[in-house]
């Protein structure tokens, strides 16, 4: 049995529900119910079997798009582990692109970032090249960038605080840099950070990194290790780019957030309309149990 939950405009939910059921049945699936979620009347829950999760996602996407959606083989609930990407997921910027602006290289570096996030370039090679281009930039640009350019995604603090209040272990894992991720994690409430570190000498970026690169394989490994440490607990992952795909697939609930097409296609669901509190709705957390920060 597959359970799909979707958030769309109420009028569109009502108008398209019957058509969606007919489309699913035409695709060979048996729909057992399609009704508002008890704790959120703007969330439609569909239970169906005799098909695949991909079929269910595809039909609902076609019928209700734009839509926030999650498909699982069980009723989704609060996970024991939450692992999230940072740039363009928990914060609204790509840190390396904003940092590059201080060096007068934003267009050049942002183009490499976009191609890497689309899955067109090897992540490690793209990261190494972008960091090399930043060599010689004053270290003080990091703090200025944090102060002026790095803002939380709407709903980020509520999402993290609510999950923590329900006993979820939270980890921020990023292909970006500790110099940004550490203060972001502290502000948002994440308990652990995994990321890269820009090398600095004599007050300037050297153009290199300290230690091994955090890439897609590391992100997936972090999630799997946290799940094992919690005795196989259900897991939630959020991300937006190709570098997040293995982590999104490995999670119990891999949700692509305003994501690139390849990440969206690989995930168990996506948020493309609402803010990060849509994740709480899709998990079935009642609004009265949200923790506002």
ChimeraX attribute file (.defattr): number of C-alpha atoms within 10 A of each C-alpha:
attribute: neighborCount
match mode: 1-to-1
recipient: residues
	/A:1	17
	/A:2	19
	/A:3	20
	/A:4	27
	/A:5	27
	/A:6	27
	/A:7	28
	/A:8	19
	/A:9	15
	/A:10	13
	/A:11	9
	/A:12	14
	/A:13	21
	/A:14	13
	/A:15	13
	/A:16	14
	/A:17	18
	/A:18	13
	/A:19	15
	/A:20	22
	/A:21	22
	/A:22	15
	/A:23	17
	/A:24	21
	/A:25	16
	/A:26	10
	/A:27	15
	/A:28	14
	/A:29	18
	/A:30	17
	/A:31	18
	/A:32	12
	/A:33	12
	/A:34	18
	/A:35	15
	/A:36	17
	/A:37	18
	/A:38	12
	/A:39	13
	/A:40	16
	/A:41	12
	/A:42	17
	/A:43	25
	/A:44	22
	/A:45	24
	/A:46	23
	/A:47	21
	/A:48	23
	/A:49	18
	/A:50	13
	/A:51	16
	/A:52	16
	/A:53	19
	/A:54	12
	/A:55	14
	/A:56	23
	/A:57	20
	/A:58	13
	/A:59	18
	/A:60	23
	/A:61	17
	/A:62	12
	/A:63	19
	/A:64	21
	/A:65	16
	/A:66	14
	/A:67	22
	/A:68	27
	/A:69	29
	/A:70	26
	/A:71	27
	/A:72	19
	/A:73	15
	/A:74	12
	/A:75	16
	/A:76	19
	/A:77	16
	/A:78	19
	/A:79	22
	/A:80	21
	/A:81	28
	/A:82	26
	/A:83	29
	/A:84	28
	/A:85	27
	/A:86	29
	/A:87	25
	/A:88	19
	/A:89	23
	/A:90	27
	/A:91	20
	/A:92	15
	/A:93	17
	/A:94	18
	/A:95	22
	/A:96	22
	/A:97	21
	/A:98	23
	/A:99	22
	/A:100	22
	/A:101	17
	/A:102	16
	/A:103	16
	/A:104	12
	/A:105	16
	/A:106	16
	/A:107	13
	/A:108	14
	/A:109	23
	/A:110	18
	/A:111	12
	/A:112	20
	/A:113	21
	/A:114	16
	/A:115	16
	/A:116	20
	/A:117	23
	/A:118	18
	/A:119	18
	/A:120	13
	/A:121	16
	/A:122	14
	/A:123	22
	/A:124	17
	/A:125	10
	/A:126	18
	/A:127	24
	/A:128	14
	/A:129	15
	/A:130	22
	/A:131	19
	/A:132	15
	/A:133	18
	/A:134	24
	/A:135	17
	/A:136	16
	/A:137	19
	/A:138	17
	/A:139	18
	/A:140	11
	/A:141	18
	/A:142	19
	/A:143	14
	/A:144	13
	/A:145	18
	/A:146	17
	/A:147	10
	/A:148	10
	/A:149	15
	/A:150	19
	/A:151	14
	/A:152	18
	/A:153	17
	/A:154	16
	/A:155	18
	/A:156	19
	/A:157	21
	/A:158	19
	/A:159	23
	/A:160	29
	/A:161	19
	/A:162	21
	/A:163	22
	/A:164	21
	/A:165	12
	/A:166	15
	/A:167	12
	/A:168	21
	/A:169	21
	/A:170	23
	/A:171	23
	/A:172	26
	/A:173	31
	/A:174	26
	/A:175	24
	/A:176	23
	/A:177	21
	/A:178	18
	/A:179	17
	/A:180	23
	/A:181	27
	/A:182	16
	/A:183	13
	/A:184	21
	/A:185	22
	/A:186	12
	/A:187	11
	/A:188	19
	/A:189	20
	/A:190	23
	/A:191	13
	/A:192	15
	/A:193	22
	/A:194	20
	/A:195	25
	/A:196	23
	/A:197	20
	/A:198	21
	/A:199	16
	/A:200	18
	/A:201	11
	/A:202	9
	/A:203	11
	/A:204	16
	/A:205	23
	/A:206	20
	/A:207	19
	/A:208	19
	/A:209	18
	/A:210	10
	/A:211	11
	/A:212	11
	/A:213	18
	/A:214	21
	/A:215	21
	/A:216	21
	/A:217	14
	/A:218	21
	/A:219	27
	/A:220	22
	/A:221	15
	/A:222	18
	/A:223	25
	/A:224	19
	/A:225	12
	/A:226	20
	/A:227	21
	/A:228	12
	/A:229	11
	/A:230	15
	/A:231	10
	/A:232	13
	/A:233	15
	/A:234	18
	/A:235	25
	/A:236	26
	/A:237	30
	/A:238	30
	/A:239	31
	/A:240	30
	/A:241	27
	/A:242	26
	/A:243	28
	/A:244	31
	/A:245	27
	/A:246	20
	/A:247	29
	/A:248	31
	/A:249	17
	/A:250	19
	/A:251	24
	/A:252	21
	/A:253	27
	/A:254	31
	/A:255	32
	/A:256	31
	/A:257	29
	/A:258	21
	/A:259	24
	/A:260	17
	/A:261	15
	/A:262	18
	/A:263	29
	/A:264	24
	/A:265	16
	/A:266	19
	/A:267	28
	/A:268	25
	/A:269	29
	/A:270	29
	/A:271	26
	/A:272	19
	/A:273	16
	/A:274	16
	/A:275	16
	/A:276	23
	/A:277	21
	/A:278	23
	/A:279	24
	/A:280	21
	/A:281	23
	/A:282	29
	/A:283	18
	/A:284	19
	/A:285	21
	/A:286	13
	/A:287	12
	/A:288	7
	/A:289	12
	/A:290	19
	/A:291	16
	/A:292	11
	/A:293	13
